[in-house]
Amino acid sequence: MKFNGFNDDDFQVFTIDGLENRMEAIQQHIRPKLEYLGEYFSPALSTMTGDEMFYHVAKHARRSVNPPDDTWVAFANNKRGYKKHPHFQIGLWKTHLFIWFAMIYEAPHKAEFGKKVEKNVDDIRSIIPPHFVWSGDHTKPEAVSFSSLSRDEFLALSERVQKVKKAEILCGLHMDRKTVAELSGDELIHKIESVFETLLPLYKMN
């Protein structure tokens, strides 16, 4: 398939009522694009990281009542899954596209990663651009721009991921749906690639 990026209809999928109807729309409109991005970026991320990276498109298989509010493709150096590993993600909420590096609560080494973040706080603040965002919960669409986080607030985020079992740490870029819809497929791929390159030092910290 030719990848033409994401359009307004893709974001509108998350306003469809009912699990079955929304899942059908995700499978029809969004999943083929996520599969394309998975196949495209797996070898690219393998080269960047030096690890063989595998892609995993969200299936939302455990849902029985509530329709998903977002969907994504994740990349990790494990063929079976990504949640227990440091990983990258590309995905959509109804308001925006997200490009993440993530250590979520299932990852057994997230506390150690939090310690490395704490130790390298000044390096991270010089490497990660101020318009990139941070989150402590991948299940919520909100995130905080790096420019609005004080050094102490950022340290608190890294400390929380060390001490709180359900805490997470994610860093990346949010792009509002209007901006995304105006990009061609090639332009979006170039943008995602650039974000992954910026986030690579976080992955290398593991």
Accessible surface in RSA format (square Angstrom, percent):
REM  Atomic radii and reference values for relative SASA: ProtOr
REM  Chains: A
REM  Algorithm: Lee & Richards
REM  Probe-radius: 1.40
REM  Slices: 20
REM RES _ NUM      All-atoms   Total-Side   Main-Chain    Non-polar    All polar
REM                ABS   REL    ABS   REL    ABS   REL    ABS   REL    ABS   REL
RES MET A   1   133.51  69.1  57.77  38.2  75.74 180.3  67.53  57.4  65.98  87.4
RES LYS A   2   155.97  76.1 133.94  82.2  22.03  52.5 103.70  93.3  52.28  55.7
RES PHE A   3     8.85   4.4   1.97   1.2   6.88  17.9   1.97   1.2   6.88  19.7
RES ASN A   4    99.37  68.5  82.34  79.6  17.03  41.0  28.38  68.3  71.00  68.6
RES GLY A   5     1.07   1.3   0.00   N/A   1.07   1.3   0.23   0.6   0.84   1.9
RES PHE A   6     2.47   1.2   0.00   0.0   2.47   6.4   0.19   0.1   2.28   6.5
RES ASN A   7    71.05  49.0  71.05  68.7   0.00   0.0  31.26  75.2  39.79  38.5
RES ASP A   8    74.99  52.5  73.42  73.1   1.57   3.7  29.30  69.0  45.69  45.6
RES ASP A   9    99.37  69.6  94.87  94.4   4.50  10.6  20.19  47.5  79.18  79.0
RES ASP A  10     3.40   2.4   3.40   3.4   0.00   0.0   0.00   0.0   3.40   3.4
RES PHE A  11     0.05   0.0   0.05   0.0   0.00   0.0   0.05   0.0   0.00   0.0
RES GLN A  12    79.16  44.3  78.03  57.0   1.14   2.7  24.57  52.3  54.59  41.4
RES VAL A  13     4.41   2.9   3.59   3.2   0.82   2.0   4.28   3.7   0.13   0.3
RES PHE A  14     8.58   4.3   1.53   1.0   7.05  18.3   1.53   0.9   7.05  20.2
RES THR A  15    68.09  48.4  44.83  45.5  23.25  55.4  40.94  55.0  27.15  41.0
RES ILE A  16    60.31  34.3  54.54  40.6   5.77  13.9  60.31  43.4   0.00   0.0
RES ASP A  17   119.91  84.0 111.94 111.4   7.96  18.8  37.45  88.1  82.45  82.2
RES GLY A  18    38.46  47.4   0.00   N/A  38.46  47.4  32.29  88.6   6.17  13.8
RES LEU A  19    37.17  20.7  32.40  23.2   4.77  12.0  32.40  22.8   4.77  12.8
RES GLU A  20   143.42  82.3 135.16 102.3   8.26  19.7  53.03 102.6  90.39  73.8
RES ASN A  21    90.20  62.2  84.57  81.7   5.63  13.5  10.36  24.9  79.84  77.2
RES ARG A  22    18.27   7.7  18.27   9.3   0.00   0.0   0.00   0.0  18.27  11.1
RES MET A  23    22.36  11.6  22.36  14.8   0.00   0.0  22.36  19.0   0.00   0.0
RES GLU A  24   103.08  59.2 100.60  76.1   2.48   5.9  34.75  67.2  68.34  55.8
RES ALA A  25    11.08  10.2   8.12  12.5   2.95   6.7  10.75  15.1   0.33   0.9
RES ILE A  26     0.53   0.3   0.53   0.4   0.00   0.0   0.53   0.4   0.00   0.0
RES GLN A  27    85.56  47.8  74.69  54.6  10.87  25.9  18.97  40.4  66.59  50.5
RES GLN A  28   120.10  67.2  97.39  71.2  22.71  54.1  37.14  79.1  82.96  62.9
RES HIS A  29    80.45  44.0  73.81  51.3   6.65  17.0  38.43  39.6  42.02  48.9
RES ILE A  30     0.00   0.0   0.00   0.0   0.00   0.0   0.00   0.0   0.00   0.0
RES ARG A  31    39.37  16.5  39.37  20.1   0.00   0.0  18.59  25.4  20.78  12.6
RES PRO A  32    53.84  39.2  46.79  42.7   7.05  25.6  52.40  43.3   1.44   8.9
RES LYS A  33    27.20  13.3  27.20  16.7   0.00   0.0  21.60  19.4   5.60   6.0
RES LEU A  34     0.54   0.3   0.54   0.4   0.00   0.0   0.54   0.4   0.00   0.0
RES GLU A  35    54.59  31.3  54.50  41.2   0.09   0.2  26.04  50.4  28.56  23.3
RES TYR A  36    63.23  29.5  59.14  33.7   4.08  10.6  31.49  23.7  31.74  39.1
RES LEU A  37     0.00   0.0   0.00   0.0   0.00   0.0   0.00   0.0   0.00   0.0
RES GLY A  38     0.00   0.0   0.00   N/A   0.00   0.0   0.00   0.0   0.00   0.0
RES GLU A  39   111.16  63.8  97.90  74.1  13.27  31.6  32.88  63.6  78.29  63.9
RES TYR A  40    86.57  40.4  74.16  42.2  12.40  32.3  53.95  40.5  32.62  40.2
RES PHE A  41     0.00   0.0   0.00   0.0   0.00   0.0   0.00   0.0   0.00   0.0
RES SER A  42    13.86  11.7  13.73  18.3   0.13   0.3  13.81  29.4   0.05   0.1
RES PRO A  43    80.54  58.7  72.75  66.3   7.79  28.3  78.78  65.0   1.76  11.0
RES ALA A  44    22.09  20.3  11.30  17.4  10.79  24.6  20.43  28.8   1.66   4.4
RES LEU A  45     0.00   0.0   0.00   0.0   0.00   0.0   0.00   0.0   0.00   0.0
RES SER A  46    27.94  23.6  22.88  30.5   5.05  11.6  20.00  42.6   7.93  11.1
RES THR A  47   118.64  84.4  92.49  93.8  26.15  62.3  74.64 100.3  44.01  66.5
RES MET A  48    33.53  17.4  18.23  12.1  15.31  36.4  25.20  21.4   8.33  11.0
RES THR A  49     8.21   5.8   0.00   0.0   8.21  19.6   0.00   0.0   8.21  12.4
RES GLY A  50    67.40  83.1   0.00   N/A  67.40  83.1  34.33  94.2  33.06  74.0
RES ASP A  51    50.61  35.5  45.25  45.0   5.36  12.7   7.67  18.1  42.94  42.8
RES GLU A  52   121.47  69.7 107.32  81.2  14.15  33.7  39.75  76.9  81.72  66.7
RES MET A  53     6.01   3.1   0.00   0.0   6.01  14.3   0.00   0.0   6.01   8.0
RES PHE A  54    50.15  25.1  47.30  29.3   2.85   7.4  50.15  30.4   0.00   0.0
RES TYR A  55    65.39  30.5  47.78  27.2  17.62  45.8  31.99  24.0  33.40  41.2
RES HIS A  56    31.01  16.9  25.47  17.7   5.54  14.2  15.56  16.0  15.45  18.0
RES VAL A  57     9.78   6.4   0.90   0.8   8.88  21.4   1.34   1.2   8.44  22.9
RES ALA A  58     9.11   8.4   1.45   2.2   7.66  17.4   8.91  12.5   0.20   0.5
RES LYS A  59   117.23  57.2 104.72  64.3  12.52  29.8  83.06  74.8  34.17  36.4
RES HIS A  60    27.24  14.9   6.07   4.2  21.17  54.2  11.00  11.3  16.25  18.9
RES ALA A  61    91.24  83.9  53.25  82.2  37.99  86.4  62.85  88.5  28.39  75.2
RES ARG A  62   226.44  95.1 194.56  99.2  31.89  75.9  84.79 115.9 141.66  85.9
RES ARG A  63    98.45  41.3  77.83  39.7  20.62  49.1  20.44  27.9  78.01  47.3
RES SER A  64    95.53  80.7  66.71  89.0  28.82  66.4  44.90  95.6  50.63  70.9
RES VAL A  65   112.83  74.2  99.45  90.0  13.38  32.2 102.82  89.3  10.01  27.1
RES ASN A  66   101.81  70.2  99.15  95.8   2.65   6.4  17.70  42.6  84.11  81.3
RES PRO A  67    28.24  20.6  24.41  22.2   3.83  13.9  24.41  20.1   3.83  23.8
RES PRO A  68     0.14   0.1   0.14   0.1   0.00   0.0   0.14   0.1   0.00   0.0
RES ASP A  69    81.34  57.0  79.18  78.8   2.16   5.1  14.44  34.0  66.89  66.7
RES ASP A  70    15.24  10.7  15.24  15.2   0.00   0.0   0.00   0.0  15.24  15.2
RES THR A  71     0.66   0.5   0.66   0.7   0.00   0.0   0.00   0.0   0.66   1.0
RES TRP A  72    36.10  14.5  36.10  17.5   0.00   0.0  36.10  19.2   0.00   0.0
RES VAL A  73     0.00   0.0   0.00   0.0   0.00   0.0   0.00   0.0   0.00   0.0
RES ALA A  74     0.00   0.0   0.00   0.0   0.00   0.0   0.00   0.0   0.00   0.0
RES PHE A  75     0.00   0.0   0.00   0.0   0.00   0.0   0.00   0.0   0.00   0.0
RES ALA A  76     0.00   0.0   0.00   0.0   0.00   0.0   0.00   0.0   0.00   0.0
RES ASN A  77    66.24  45.7  46.23  44.7  20.01  48.2   3.20   7.7  63.04  60.9
RES ASN A  78    46.21  31.9  43.24  41.8   2.97   7.1   3.25   7.8  42.96  41.5
RES LYS A  79   159.39  77.8 139.79  85.8  19.60  46.7  83.49  75.1  75.91  80.9
RES ARG A  80   233.98  98.2 197.03 100.4  36.95  88.0  74.62 102.0 159.36  96.6
RES GLY A  81    23.17  28.6   0.00   N/A  23.17  28.6  23.17  63.6   0.00   0.0
RES TYR A  82    21.28   9.9  19.89  11.3   1.38   3.6  15.42  11.6   5.85   7.2
RES LYS A  83    83.25  40.6  81.21  49.8   2.03   4.8  39.73  35.8  43.51  46.3
RES LYS A  84   134.64  65.7 129.03  79.2   5.61  13.3  70.83  63.8  63.81  68.0
RES HIS A  85    50.62  27.7  50.54  35.1   0.08   0.2  28.78  29.7  21.84  25.4
RES PRO A  86    27.37  19.9  27.25  24.8   0.11   0.4  27.25  22.5   0.11   0.7
RES HIS A  87     0.00   0.0   0.00   0.0   0.00   0.0   0.00   0.0   0.00   0.0
RES PHE A  88     0.00   0.0   0.00   0.0   0.00   0.0   0.00   0.0   0.00   0.0
RES GLN A  89     6.80   3.8   6.80   5.0   0.00   0.0   0.00   0.0   6.80   5.2
RES ILE A  90     0.00   0.0   0.00   0.0   0.00   0.0   0.00   0.0   0.00   0.0
RES GLY A  91     0.00   0.0   0.00   N/A   0.00   0.0   0.00   0.0   0.00   0.0
RES LEU A  92     0.00   0.0   0.00   0.0   0.00   0.0   0.00   0.0   0.00   0.0
RES TRP A  93    23.57   9.5  23.57  11.4   0.00   0.0  18.03   9.6   5.54   9.0
RES LYS A  94   104.51  51.0 104.42  64.1   0.08   0.2  49.90  44.9  54.61  58.2
RES THR A  95    73.08  52.0  67.77  68.7   5.32  12.7  63.60  85.4   9.48  14.3
RES HIS A  96    16.08   8.8  16.08  11.2   0.00   0.0   9.64   9.9   6.44   7.5
RES LEU A  97     0.00   0.0   0.00   0.0   0.00   0.0   0.00   0.0   0.00   0.0
RES PHE A  98     2.48   1.2   2.48   1.5   0.00   0.0   2.48   1.5   0.00   0.0
RES ILE A  99     0.00   0.0   0.00   0.0   0.00   0.0   0.00   0.0   0.00   0.0
RES TRP A 100    11.82   4.7  11.82   5.7   0.00   0.0   5.61   3.0   6.22  10.1
RES PHE A 101     2.70   1.4   2.70   1.7   0.00   0.0   2.70   1.6   0.00   0.0
RES ALA A 102     0.00   0.0   0.00   0.0   0.00   0.0   0.00   0.0   0.00   0.0
RES MET A 103     1.21   0.6   1.21   0.8   0.00   0.0   1.21   1.0   0.00   0.0
RES ILE A 104     1.52   0.9   1.52   1.1   0.00   0.0   1.52   1.1   0.00   0.0
RES TYR A 105    80.96  37.8  68.64  39.1  12.33  32.1  34.16  25.7  46.80  57.7
RES GLU A 106    50.31  28.9  35.32  26.7  14.98  35.7  29.76  57.6  20.54  16.8
RES ALA A 107     3.25   3.0   0.79   1.2   2.46   5.6   0.79   1.1   2.46   6.5
RES PRO A 108    90.92  66.3  56.78  51.8  34.14 124.1  69.71  57.6  21.21 131.8
RES HIS A 109   117.09  64.0 116.61  81.1   0.48   1.2  83.65  86.2  33.45  38.9
RES LYS A 110    16.23   7.9  16.23  10.0   0.00   0.0  12.90  11.6   3.34   3.6
RES ALA A 111    32.09  29.5  31.76  49.0   0.33   0.7  31.76  44.7   0.33   0.9
RES GLU A 112    84.37  48.4  83.05  62.8   1.33   3.2  45.85  88.7  38.52  31.5
RES PHE A 113     5.35   2.7   3.52   2.2   1.83   4.8   4.87   3.0   0.49   1.4
RES GLY A 114     0.00   0.0   0.00   N/A   0.00   0.0   0.00   0.0   0.00   0.0
RES LYS A 115   122.27  59.7 117.73  72.2   4.54  10.8  66.66  60.0  55.61  59.2
RES LYS A 116    80.60  39.3  79.76  48.9   0.84   2.0  52.68  47.4  27.91  29.7
RES VAL A 117     0.47   0.3   0.47   0.4   0.00   0.0   0.47   0.4   0.00   0.0
RES GLU A 118    61.74  35.4  55.66  42.1   6.07  14.5  14.51  28.1  47.23  38.6
RES LYS A 119   174.64  85.2 140.43  86.2  34.21  81.4  92.68  83.4  81.96  87.3
RES ASN A 120    43.14  29.7  40.15  38.8   2.98   7.2   5.69  13.7  37.45  36.2
RES VAL A 121     6.07   4.0   6.06   5.5   0.01   0.0   6.06   5.3   0.01   0.0
RES ASP A 122    84.72  59.3  76.35  76.0   8.37  19.8  36.06  84.9  48.66  48.5
RES ASP A 123    82.40  57.7  81.01  80.6   1.39   3.3  13.57  31.9  68.83  68.6
RES ILE A 124     3.67   2.1   3.33   2.5   0.34   0.8   3.67   2.6   0.00   0.0
RES ARG A 125    88.60  37.2  66.85  34.1  21.75  51.8  15.07  20.6  73.53  44.6
RES SER A 126    93.57  79.1  52.63  70.2  40.94  94.3  49.65 105.7  43.91  61.5
RES ILE A 127    79.34  45.1  60.78  45.3  18.56  44.7  66.00  47.5  13.34  36.2
RES ILE A 128     3.65   2.1   0.51   0.4   3.14   7.6   0.74   0.5   2.91   7.9
RES PRO A 129    34.30  25.0  28.43  25.9   5.87  21.3  34.30  28.3   0.00   0.0
RES PRO A 130    85.29  62.2  82.76  75.4   2.53   9.2  85.29  70.4   0.00   0.0
RES HIS A 131   108.57  59.3  94.55  65.7  14.02  35.9  81.49  84.0  27.08  31.5
RES PHE A 132     8.10   4.1   8.10   5.0   0.00   0.0   8.10   4.9   0.00   0.0
RES VAL A 133    15.85  10.4  15.85  14.3   0.00   0.0  15.85  13.8   0.00   0.0
RES TRP A 134     4.89   2.0   3.89   1.9   1.00   2.3   3.91   2.1   0.98   1.6
RES SER A 135     9.90   8.4   3.29   4.4   6.61  15.2   6.69  14.2   3.21   4.5
RES GLY A 136    22.61  27.9   0.00   N/A  22.61  27.9   9.78  26.8  12.83  28.7
RES ASP A 137    45.42  31.8  44.70  44.5   0.72   1.7  20.40  48.0  25.02  25.0
RES HIS A 138    40.19  22.0  31.75  22.1   8.44  21.6  17.60  18.1  22.59  26.3
RES THR A 139    84.37  60.0  64.07  64.9  20.30  48.4  56.85  76.4  27.52  41.6
RES LYS A 140   120.26  58.7 114.99  70.6   5.27  12.6  61.07  55.0  59.19  63.1
RES PRO A 141    44.63  32.5  40.91  37.3   3.72  13.5  41.49  34.3   3.13  19.5
RES GLU A 142   118.47  68.0 105.90  80.1  12.57  29.9  72.94 141.1  45.52  37.2
RES ALA A 143    32.40  29.8   0.14   0.2  32.26  73.4   3.56   5.0  28.84  76.4
RES VAL A 144    71.43  47.0  68.44  62.0   2.99   7.2  71.43  62.1   0.00   0.0
RES SER A 145    37.17  31.4  32.47  43.3   4.70  10.8  22.14  47.1  15.03  21.1
RES PHE A 146    10.76   5.4   6.41   4.0   4.36  11.3   6.67   4.0   4.09  11.7
RES SER A 147    82.10  69.4  44.55  59.5  37.55  86.5  34.63  73.8  47.47  66.5
RES SER A 148    72.17  61.0  41.84  55.8  30.32  69.9  48.48 103.2  23.69  33.2
RES LEU A 149    23.28  13.0  19.39  13.9   3.89   9.8  19.92  14.0   3.35   9.0
RES SER A 150    56.21  47.5  45.28  60.4  10.92  25.2  49.95 106.4   6.26   8.8
RES ARG A 151   104.02  43.7 100.53  51.2   3.49   8.3  46.87  64.1  57.14  34.6
RES ASP A 152   107.60  75.4 100.64 100.2   6.95  16.4  31.83  74.9  75.76  75.6
RES GLU A 153    91.46  52.5  83.70  63.3   7.76  18.5  35.46  68.6  56.00  45.7
RES PHE A 154     0.31   0.2   0.31   0.2   0.00   0.0   0.31   0.2   0.00   0.0
RES LEU A 155    31.25  17.4  31.18  22.3   0.07   0.2  31.25  21.9   0.00   0.0
RES ALA A 156    54.17  49.8  48.11  74.2   6.06  13.8  50.34  70.9   3.82  10.1
RES LEU A 157    32.58  18.1  28.10  20.1   4.48  11.3  31.52  22.1   1.06   2.9
RES SER A 158     0.30   0.3   0.30   0.4   0.00   0.0   0.30   0.6   0.00   0.0
RES GLU A 159    61.68  35.4  61.55  46.6   0.12   0.3  11.60  22.4  50.07  40.9
RES ARG A 160   115.81  48.6 110.42  56.3   5.39  12.8  44.97  61.5  70.83  42.9
RES VAL A 161     0.80   0.5   0.11   0.1   0.69   1.7   0.11   0.1   0.69   1.9
RES GLN A 162    39.20  21.9  17.33  12.7  21.87  52.1   4.00   8.5  35.20  26.7
RES LYS A 163   163.90  80.0 125.64  77.1  38.26  91.1  88.87  80.0  75.02  79.9
RES VAL A 164    59.70  39.3  55.38  50.1   4.32  10.4  59.13  51.4   0.57   1.5
RES LYS A 165   176.51  86.1 162.56  99.7  13.95  33.2 113.25 101.9  63.26  67.4
RES LYS A 166   132.38  64.6 121.57  74.6  10.80  25.7  89.33  80.4  43.05  45.9
RES ALA A 167     1.21   1.1   0.87   1.3   0.34   0.8   1.21   1.7   0.00   0.0
RES GLU A 168     5.08   2.9   3.59   2.7   1.50   3.6   1.47   2.8   3.62   3.0
RES ILE A 169     2.04   1.2   1.52   1.1   0.52   1.3   1.57   1.1   0.47   1.3
RES LEU A 170     0.60   0.3   0.00   0.0   0.60   1.5   0.60   0.4   0.00   0.0
RES CYS A 171     0.70   0.5   0.50   0.6   0.20   0.5   0.50   1.3   0.20   0.2
RES GLY A 172     0.00   0.0   0.00   N/A   0.00   0.0   0.00   0.0   0.00   0.0
RES LEU A 173    11.53   6.4  11.53   8.2   0.00   0.0  11.53   8.1   0.00   0.0
RES HIS A 174    47.26  25.8  28.68  19.9  18.58  47.5  15.38  15.9  31.88  37.1
RES MET A 175    14.74   7.6  10.42   6.9   4.32  10.3  14.74  12.5   0.00   0.0
RES ASP A 176    77.12  54.0  71.39  71.1   5.72  13.5  37.14  87.4  39.98  39.9
RES ARG A 177    54.78  23.0  53.93  27.5   0.84   2.0  28.36  38.8  26.41  16.0
RES LYS A 178   145.81  71.1 139.88  85.8   5.93  14.1 109.67  98.7  36.14  38.5
RES THR A 179    58.25  41.4  56.82  57.6   1.43   3.4  39.00  52.4  19.24  29.1
RES VAL A 180     0.18   0.1   0.00   0.0   0.18   0.4   0.00   0.0   0.18   0.5
RES ALA A 181    42.45  39.0  18.06  27.9  24.39  55.5  18.17  25.6  24.28  64.3
RES GLU A 182   121.32  69.7  87.81  66.4  33.51  79.8  47.34  91.6  73.98  60.4
RES LEU A 183    44.44  24.8  38.31  27.4   6.13  15.4  39.04  27.4   5.41  14.5
RES SER A 184    54.49  46.0  44.01  58.7  10.48  24.1  49.05 104.4   5.44   7.6
RES GLY A 185     3.33   4.1   0.00   N/A   3.33   4.1   0.14   0.4   3.19   7.2
RES ASP A 186   108.57  76.0 100.79 100.3   7.77  18.4  31.61  74.4  76.95  76.7
RES GLU A 187    91.77  52.7  83.78  63.4   7.99  19.0  33.99  65.7  57.79  47.2
RES LEU A 188     0.18   0.1   0.18   0.1   0.00   0.0   0.18   0.1   0.00   0.0
RES ILE A 189    13.76   7.8  13.76  10.3   0.00   0.0  13.76   9.9   0.00   0.0
RES HIS A 190   131.17  71.7 129.63  90.1   1.54   3.9  84.42  87.0  46.75  54.4
RES LYS A 191    77.10  37.6  76.38  46.9   0.72   1.7  31.02  27.9  46.07  49.1
RES ILE A 192     0.00   0.0   0.00   0.0   0.00   0.0   0.00   0.0   0.00   0.0
RES GLU A 193    46.25  26.6  46.25  35.0   0.00   0.0   8.64  16.7  37.61  30.7
RES SER A 194    48.57  41.0  45.60  60.9   2.97   6.8  14.87  31.7  33.70  47.2
RES VAL A 195     3.05   2.0   2.69   2.4   0.37   0.9   3.05   2.7   0.00   0.0
RES PHE A 196     0.05   0.0   0.00   0.0   0.05   0.1   0.00   0.0   0.05   0.2
RES GLU A 197   100.11  57.5  88.57  67.0  11.54  27.5  26.89  52.0  73.22  59.8
RES THR A 198    34.44  24.5  25.61  26.0   8.83  21.0  14.38  19.3  20.06  30.3
RES LEU A 199     0.00   0.0   0.00   0.0   0.00   0.0   0.00   0.0   0.00   0.0
RES LEU A 200    32.02  17.8  32.02  22.9   0.00   0.0  32.02  22.5   0.00   0.0
RES PRO A 201    48.02  35.0  41.96  38.2   6.06  22.0  46.23  38.2   1.79  11.2
RES LEU A 202     2.62   1.5   2.62   1.9   0.00   0.0   2.62   1.8   0.00   0.0
RES TYR A 203    14.53   6.8  12.71   7.2   1.82   4.7  10.44   7.8   4.09   5.0
RES LYS A 204   116.28  56.7  88.71  54.4  27.57  65.6  61.74  55.6  54.54  58.1
RES MET A 205    34.66  18.0  23.69  15.7  10.97  26.1  26.43  22.5   8.23  10.9
RES ASN A 206    70.96  48.9  24.19  23.4  46.77 112.6  36.75  88.5  34.21  33.1
END  Absolute sums over single chains surface
CHAIN  1 A    10380.8       8743.7       1637.1       5472.7       4908.2
END  Absolute sums over all chains
TOTAL         10380.8       8743.7       1637.1       5472.7       4908.2
